[in-house]
Amino acid sequence: MMDLRRLALVVVTVMVVGEFGSGCLGNVLTLNVKRKFAGRGKDLSAMRAHDMRRHGRLLSTINVDLPLGGSGHPSEAGLYFAQIGLGNPSVDFFVQVDTGSDILWVNCAGCDKCPTKSDLGLGLTLYDPKRSSTSRLVYCDQDFCTSTYDGPLPGCKPSLQCQYNVIYGDGSSTAGYFVKDNIQLEQVIGNLQSKSTNGTVVFGCGARQSGELGSSTEALDGILGFGQANSSLISQLAASGKVKRMFAHCLDNDEGGGIFAIGEVVSPKVKTTPMVPNQAHYNVVMKEIEVGDTLLRLPSDVFDSGDQKGAIVDSGTTLAYLPSAIYEPLMAEILSKQPRLHLYSVEDQFTCIQHMENVDTGFPTVKFHFEGSLTLTIYPHEYLFQIREDIWCFGWQNSGVQSKDGKDMILLGDLVLSNKLVVYDVEHQTIGWTEYNCSSSIKVGDKSSRAEYSVGFHDVISGSSLMGGSITLLSIITALLYSCIA
């Protein structure tokens, strides 16, 4: 699945032998984000496969309004993608919005095995450095390259480009070289108002793709990483002094659409939990799990799995993945209130039930308790998704039956994050959330200027067709604070 590929098993290497080929931002920016999977008729295996591949890769500041599209509901949408402009003149690209990766990259002119069409109904575009007047190559002795790879590269010469090679857990890969160019986003300038603004970022120019990245099934122009690393978009914008390393999303799983903001959220206030230090992803410490009124009796070390410490919070993942030691007692307790219920296996991957009544009255609420007394509440209608009028499937997945590297992983995707405002404060290493009406608005602000603006829900209907259905556009607002990851 894409989630496992992008998140847990990503290996990034840099090559300095051979070559593939020859601004400032305001306070808040906007991207046009659209959903990848649309319509209840979509293939469930494709949605889960998306997750599995993902797991293997998994000042005067401005705010950015990023129109976001899609739904985190497994039967409605599987991931979110945004429309950004690159180069001069600016050319639009569709890129996956991914909190589980650390670089922005797009397919480039002359690419070997890059997809030429997309089954998502999108027109694909190749970035051509020669057609942009502001494009510049990045060399291996420059600061971006040495900081990205934690020091000077062996064999580096001033004339050699800074190259990258990302290998994902499913064997697919992307390779290319870094360029520096303009990026066009939407800066928030007033209540529910924005304007286009340019910045300068370093991003990957994809020269070669393999595996699923070269197929048309899930093809996009690239990936927009919102990880913690210095190479991520948010970290680069923060390093330029234009934003803080903070962002937030609120995904409406009832109506579709929502809010995505880069910047500081001043309202509503959220309770937070500290991030686990020295982790590649957004990891937090889970302490207990409660099903209904029952506290699960779990092994004391189940929440600390060696190098993969804590639970990973990742909006780029659709479902929720738990190790066997958690998954099995969780499912047993949920089903204990329905002893006569018959379980069905759908596509050999999903545990499903036939149920005609209200699931919220027939099944218990699940609560994840985190360090700092922060609780994440998941209701039955959120962890159960409907694929037919009388058939519901569980969104909980057993990570113990996945790859060896991901068997102990706790990965919390849109299944549990939807209908909540989730705030990532990378500067202070905290994550927080609160239940929220994602079809309303939030306030982002700049403490130095004391300006505060409302960033609203977006659910713009496009005339384009995506997987046989209309494309839902949301608004992602980026109240620029500082950040990036891989």
matplotlib code that plots the C-alpha trace (Angstrom):
import matplotlib.pyplot as plt

x = [0.0, 1.1, 1.0, 3.5, 5.7, 5.8, 6.1, 8.1, 10.5, 11.8, 15.5, 17.0, 20.4, 22.3, 24.5, 27.3, 28.7, 27.2, 24.2, 20.6, 20.8, 21.7, 11.2, 9.6, 6.2, 3.6, 1.9, -0.6, -0.7, -3.2, -3.1, -5.8, -6.2, -8.3, -9.1, -7.6, -10.2, -13.8, -17.1, -18.4, -17.7, -13.9, -11.8, -11.2, -8.0, -6.7, -7.4, -5.7, -2.8, -2.4, -1.9, 0.6, 2.9, 2.8, 3.9, 7.1, 8.2, 5.6, 9.8, 6.8, 5.2, 2.4, -0.5, -1.4, -4.8, -4.5, -7.8, -8.0, -10.1, -11.5, -12.6, -10.8, -13.7, -12.4, -15.4, -15.1, -11.5, -8.1, -5.7, -5.5, -3.7, -3.0, -2.5, 0.6, 2.4, 6.1, 8.5, 8.3, 6.0, 4.1, 2.9, 0.4, 1.1, -1.0, 1.0, 0.0, -0.1, 2.0, 2.9, 4.9, 7.6, 10.2, 10.7, 8.6, 9.3, 7.7, 8.2, 10.5, 11.0, 13.1, 12.0, 12.4, 9.3, 7.3, 3.6, 2.1, -1.6, -3.5, -6.5, -7.6, -8.9, -6.1, -3.9, -0.2, 2.5, 6.3, 8.4, 11.0, 13.8, 14.8, 11.3, 11.5, 13.6, 14.1, 15.1, 18.6, 20.4, 21.5, 25.0, 26.4, 28.6, 25.8, 24.2, 20.9, 22.6, 25.1, 22.3, 19.9, 22.5, 24.1, 27.5, 29.7, 29.1, 31.9, 33.3, 31.6, 32.9, 31.4, 30.2, 28.2, 24.5, 22.8, 20.8, 18.4, 17.2, 14.2, 13.4, 10.1, 9.0, 7.2, 10.3, 9.1, 11.5, 12.0, 15.4, 16.4, 18.2, 17.4, 16.5, 15.6, 12.7, 9.6, 6.5, 3.1, 0.8, -2.2, -1.4, -4.2, -4.7, -8.0, -11.0, -11.7, -9.5, -6.2, -3.9, -1.3, 2.3, 5.6, 8.4, 11.6, 12.1, 14.4, 12.5, 13.3, 13.2, 12.2, 14.3, 13.4, 10.5, 9.9, 7.2, 3.8, 5.2, 5.6, 2.1, -1.0, -3.2, -2.4, -0.4, 0.1, 2.7, 4.6, 4.5, 4.5, 6.2, 5.2, 7.7, 10.0, 13.3, 15.0, 14.3, 10.5, 8.5, 7.4, 10.9, 12.3, 9.7, 10.3, 14.1, 13.5, 11.8, 8.5, 6.5, 6.6, 6.9, 3.2, 0.3, -3.2, -5.8, -9.5, -10.9, -14.7, -15.6, -19.4, -19.6, -16.2, -13.8, -12.3, -9.4, -5.7, -3.6, 0.1, 0.6, -0.4, -4.0, -5.2, -8.8, -9.9, -7.4, -6.4, -4.9, -1.5, 0.8, 4.6, 6.1, 8.6, 12.0, 14.5, 11.8, 11.5, 7.8, 5.1, 5.2, 3.3, 3.2, 0.0, -0.6, -3.9, -6.9, -10.4, -13.3, -16.7, -16.2, -13.5, -9.8, -7.9, -5.3, -2.3, 1.4, 3.3, 5.7, 3.1, 3.3, 7.1, 8.3, 12.1, 13.1, 9.5, 8.6, 5.1, 2.1, 2.6, 0.0, -0.3, -3.0, -1.7, -2.8, -6.4, -6.9, -5.6, -2.9, -2.3, 0.1, -1.5, -1.1, -3.5, -5.6, -6.8, -8.1, -9.5, -11.6, -12.6, -13.9, -15.8, -17.5, -18.2, -21.4, -22.7, -22.2, -24.6, -23.0, -21.6, -18.3, -17.4, -14.1, -14.2, -11.4, -9.5, -8.4, -11.4, -13.5, -17.1, -20.5, -24.1, -25.9, -29.1, -29.3, -27.5, -23.9, -23.4, -26.0, -24.8, -21.0, -18.8, -16.8, -13.0, -10.7, -6.9, -5.2, -1.9, 0.8, -0.4, -4.0, -4.9, -7.6, -8.5, -12.2, -13.3, -17.0, -18.4, -19.5, -15.9, -14.1, -16.8, -17.4, -20.3, -19.8, -23.4, -26.7, -26.4, -22.7, -20.2, -16.4, -13.9, -11.2, -8.9, -6.1, -3.6, -0.1, 1.2, 0.2, 2.0, 5.7, 8.3, 9.3, 5.8, 4.4, 4.7, 3.7, 0.9, -0.2, -3.2, -4.6, -7.7, -10.0, -9.3, -8.2, -11.3, -13.8, -11.1, -8.8, -5.3, -2.5, 1.2, 3.5, 6.9, 8.7, 7.6, 7.4, 3.8, 0.7, -2.9, -6.4, -10.0, -13.3, -14.5, -17.0, -14.7, -17.3, -16.9, -13.7, -10.6, -8.5, -4.8, -2.6, 0.7, 1.6, 4.2, 1.6, -1.4, -3.3, -5.9, -7.8, -10.5, -9.7, -12.8, -14.0, -13.8, -15.9, -15.6, -17.1, -14.9, -16.3, -13.5, -14.2, -12.3, -12.8, -16.2, -17.3, -16.9, -13.8, -14.4, -12.1, -11.3, -9.4, -6.1, -4.9, -1.3, -0.7, 3.0, 4.9, 7.8, 8.3, 8.9, 9.3, 9.7]
y = [0.0, 3.5, 4.5, 1.9, 2.7, 6.4, 6.3, 3.6, 2.0, 4.9, 4.9, 8.1, 8.1, 10.8, 10.2, 12.5, 10.6, 11.4, 13.6, 13.2, 16.4, 19.6, 34.6, 35.3, 34.2, 36.0, 34.7, 32.2, 30.3, 28.2, 25.1, 23.5, 20.1, 17.3, 13.8, 10.9, 8.2, 9.2, 7.4, 4.5, 2.1, 2.4, -0.7, -1.3, -3.1, -0.1, 2.1, -0.3, -0.9, 2.9, 2.7, -0.2, 1.4, 4.7, 3.0, 1.9, 5.3, 7.0, 37.6, 38.8, 35.5, 34.8, 32.4, 30.3, 29.2, 25.8, 24.7, 21.1, 18.4, 15.0, 13.0, 10.8, 8.3, 4.9, 4.5, 8.1, 9.2, 7.7, 10.7, 14.4, 16.2, 19.9, 22.1, 24.2, 26.4, 26.0, 28.0, 31.3, 31.4, 29.4, 26.0, 24.0, 20.6, 18.1, 16.7, 14.4, 16.2, 14.0, 14.6, 11.3, 12.5, 15.2, 16.5, 18.1, 16.4, 16.4, 14.4, 16.2, 16.5, 13.6, 11.4, 7.6, 5.6, 8.6, 8.1, 9.9, 9.6, 9.1, 6.9, 9.7, 11.8, 14.4, 15.8, 15.2, 17.8, 17.4, 20.2, 21.5, 23.5, 25.0, 26.6, 28.4, 31.6, 31.3, 27.6, 26.9, 23.6, 22.7, 21.3, 18.8, 21.4, 23.8, 24.2, 22.5, 19.4, 19.1, 19.8, 17.3, 14.6, 15.7, 16.7, 16.7, 14.0, 11.6, 12.4, 15.8, 18.3, 21.8, 20.8, 17.7, 18.1, 17.2, 14.1, 11.9, 8.3, 7.3, 3.6, 2.6, -0.5, -2.0, -1.7, 1.3, 4.3, 7.8, 9.3, 12.6, 15.9, 19.0, 22.3, 25.7, 27.7, 29.7, 28.2, 29.9, 29.7, 31.6, 34.0, 34.9, 38.6, 39.0, 37.1, 34.3, 36.3, 35.4, 36.4, 34.7, 35.0, 33.6, 32.0, 30.1, 26.5, 23.6, 20.5, 17.2, 17.0, 13.4, 11.8, 8.1, 6.3, 2.6, 0.3, 1.9, 5.4, 4.7, 3.3, 5.3, 3.8, 6.3, 8.8, 12.3, 14.9, 14.3, 14.4, 17.4, 16.4, 18.2, 16.3, 17.6, 17.4, 20.6, 19.6, 19.8, 22.6, 24.0, 23.8, 25.7, 28.4, 28.7, 28.9, 31.8, 33.6, 33.8, 31.2, 29.3, 25.5, 25.1, 23.8, 22.3, 20.3, 19.7, 17.0, 16.8, 13.2, 13.9, 16.4, 16.1, 18.9, 20.8, 23.1, 22.9, 25.7, 26.5, 28.9, 29.4, 28.5, 31.0, 29.7, 27.2, 26.4, 22.7, 20.6, 19.1, 16.1, 16.2, 14.6, 11.7, 13.3, 12.2, 10.5, 10.8, 11.2, 12.9, 10.4, 10.8, 8.6, 6.5, 5.3, 3.5, 2.3, 2.3, 0.5, 1.7, 1.6, -1.1, -0.3, -2.8, -4.9, -4.7, -5.6, -2.8, -2.5, -2.5, 1.2, 1.2, -0.8, -0.2, 2.3, 3.0, 4.8, 6.0, 6.3, 8.0, 10.6, 10.8, 12.4, 10.8, 7.4, 6.4, 3.7, 3.0, 0.3, -1.5, -4.3, -7.7, -7.2, -4.2, -5.1, -8.5, -7.4, -4.2, -6.1, -8.7, -6.1, -4.2, -7.4, -8.7, -6.6, -8.3, -12.1, -13.1, -11.0, -12.8, -11.6, -11.5, -11.0, -8.6, -8.8, -11.0, -7.8, -6.2, -7.6, -6.6, -7.1, -7.0, -4.4, -2.5, -0.4, 2.7, 1.6, 4.3, 2.6, -0.9, -0.5, 1.1, 4.3, 3.8, 6.2, 6.5, 8.1, 10.0, 11.6, 14.9, 13.6, 14.2, 11.8, 10.9, 9.7, 7.6, 6.9, 3.8, 5.7, 6.7, 3.4, 1.5, 2.5, 1.6, -0.1, -1.1, -0.2, -3.2, -3.8, -2.1, -2.7, -2.0, 0.5, -1.0, -2.9, -5.5, -4.2, -7.5, -9.1, -6.5, -6.4, -7.3, -3.7, -2.5, -5.3, -3.3, 0.0, 2.2, 4.4, 6.7, 7.9, 9.8, 7.1, 8.6, 12.1, 13.2, 15.6, 17.0, 20.0, 18.6, 21.1, 20.4, 22.7, 21.5, 24.5, 23.4, 19.7, 19.2, 17.9, 18.6, 18.2, 18.8, 17.7, 20.3, 21.3, 21.1, 22.8, 26.0, 28.1, 28.6, 31.7, 31.9, 34.7, 36.4, 37.3, 39.9, 41.9, 40.8, 40.2, 37.3, 36.1, 33.5, 30.6, 28.8, 25.4, 24.8, 22.3, 23.6, 21.4, 21.1, 20.4, 17.8, 14.1, 12.0, 8.2, 8.7, 11.3, 15.0, 16.4, 17.9, 20.8, 21.8, 24.7, 24.1, 27.1, 27.4, 29.8, 29.7, 28.8, 26.5, 22.8, 19.7, 15.7, 12.5]
z = [0.0, -0.6, 3.1, 4.1, 1.2, 1.9, 5.7, 7.5, 5.1, 3.0, 2.3, 0.8, -0.7, -2.6, -5.6, -6.7, -9.6, -13.0, -13.7, -14.9, -17.0, -17.2, -3.1, -0.2, 1.1, 3.1, 6.3, 5.0, 1.7, -0.2, -2.4, -4.5, -3.0, -4.5, -3.4, -5.1, -4.6, -5.2, -5.1, -3.1, -5.9, -5.6, -5.2, -1.4, -2.2, -4.0, -1.0, 1.4, -1.0, -1.0, 2.7, 2.7, 0.1, 2.1, 5.3, 3.6, 2.5, 5.0, 11.3, 9.6, 9.0, 6.6, 6.5, 3.5, 2.4, 0.7, -1.0, 0.0, -1.6, -0.8, 2.2, 4.7, 4.6, 3.3, 1.0, -0.3, -0.6, 0.0, 0.0, -0.7, -3.4, -4.0, -7.0, -6.8, -9.3, -10.0, -12.2, -14.1, -15.9, -13.3, -14.3, -12.3, -10.8, -8.8, -5.9, -3.0, 0.3, 2.6, 6.3, 6.1, 3.7, 3.6, 0.1, -2.7, -6.0, -9.4, -12.6, -15.0, -18.7, -20.1, -17.2, -17.7, -17.0, -15.6, -16.0, -19.0, -17.9, -14.7, -14.0, -11.6, -14.5, -14.2, -16.9, -15.9, -16.5, -16.6, -15.1, -17.5, -15.9, -19.3, -19.7, -16.3, -16.2, -12.5, -12.3, -10.9, -10.4, -6.9, -6.5, -4.0, -2.3, -1.6, 1.9, 1.0, -0.2, 2.7, 5.3, 3.7, 3.9, 7.2, 5.9, 2.9, 0.3, -0.6, -4.1, -4.3, -6.8, -7.4, -10.8, -9.6, -9.1, -5.8, -6.6, -4.7, -4.8, -2.6, -2.4, -0.9, 1.0, -1.9, -4.2, -6.1, -6.3, -7.5, -8.5, -9.8, -8.9, -6.9, -8.5, -7.0, -8.4, -7.6, -6.0, -6.2, -3.2, -1.8, 1.1, 3.5, 3.6, 5.4, 6.7, 4.1, 1.6, -0.1, -2.9, -5.0, -3.7, -4.8, -2.7, -3.6, -2.7, -3.5, -4.8, -6.6, -10.3, -11.0, -13.7, -13.2, -11.6, -11.0, -9.6, -8.8, -9.2, -12.9, -13.3, -14.3, -11.5, -8.8, -10.9, -9.8, -10.8, -7.5, -3.8, -1.4, 1.8, 5.1, 7.3, 9.9, 7.9, 6.7, 3.1, 3.5, 2.1, 5.4, 6.9, 3.9, 4.2, 7.9, 7.4, 5.1, 8.0, 6.3, 8.2, 11.5, 11.5, 12.4, 10.3, 10.9, 9.1, 9.7, 7.4, 7.2, 7.0, 6.9, 4.0, 2.5, 2.2, 5.1, 6.1, 5.8, 7.2, 7.4, 10.3, 13.9, 14.9, 17.5, 17.7, 18.7, 21.3, 21.5, 24.2, 23.2, 23.7, 23.2, 20.1, 20.7, 20.2, 17.5, 15.4, 11.6, 11.7, 13.9, 16.8, 20.0, 23.2, 23.6, 27.1, 27.2, 25.1, 26.3, 24.6, 25.9, 29.7, 29.5, 29.8, 27.7, 29.5, 27.2, 27.6, 29.2, 26.3, 23.5, 23.0, 22.7, 19.7, 19.6, 17.1, 16.1, 19.3, 19.9, 17.5, 14.2, 13.3, 9.5, 7.5, 4.3, 5.6, 5.2, 7.8, 11.3, 11.8, 15.2, 16.2, 16.9, 20.7, 20.4, 17.4, 18.6, 22.1, 20.6, 18.1, 20.7, 23.0, 20.3, 19.1, 22.6, 22.8, 19.6, 20.2, 17.4, 14.8, 11.7, 10.4, 6.7, 4.9, 2.0, -0.5, 2.0, 3.8, 5.6, 8.5, 7.7, 9.3, 8.1, 10.2, 9.5, 12.7, 13.9, 14.5, 17.1, 19.3, 18.6, 19.1, 21.7, 21.4, 21.4, 23.2, 22.8, 25.8, 25.3, 27.4, 28.8, 29.4, 25.8, 24.5, 20.9, 20.7, 17.8, 17.3, 15.7, 12.6, 12.2, 12.6, 10.7, 7.1, 4.9, 1.6, 1.0, 2.7, 5.1, 5.0, 7.3, 7.4, 10.2, 9.4, 12.1, 10.4, 11.9, 11.2, 12.5, 9.2, 7.2, 6.3, 9.0, 9.4, 10.0, 12.2, 15.5, 14.0, 15.4, 12.6, 12.9, 9.6, 8.5, 10.0, 13.4, 12.5, 10.6, 12.1, 14.4, 14.1, 14.3, 15.0, 14.4, 16.3, 15.1, 16.7, 20.2, 19.3, 20.2, 18.4, 19.6, 18.5, 19.4, 18.0, 15.6, 12.9, 9.9, 7.7, 9.7, 10.0, 12.2, 13.0, 12.2, 13.4, 13.6, 17.2, 16.1, 14.1, 16.2, 13.0, 13.0, 10.0, 9.5, 7.2, 6.1, 5.0, 1.2, -0.7, -4.2, -6.9, -10.0, -13.4, -13.9, -13.5, -11.0, -11.0, -12.5, -9.9, -9.3, -7.6, -4.2, -3.4, 0.1, 1.4, 3.1, 4.8, 5.6, 8.4, 7.8, 11.0, 10.2, 9.1, 6.8, 6.7, 4.6]

ax = plt.figure().add_subplot(projection="3d")
ax.plot(x, y, z, "-o")
ax.set_aspect("equal")
plt.show()
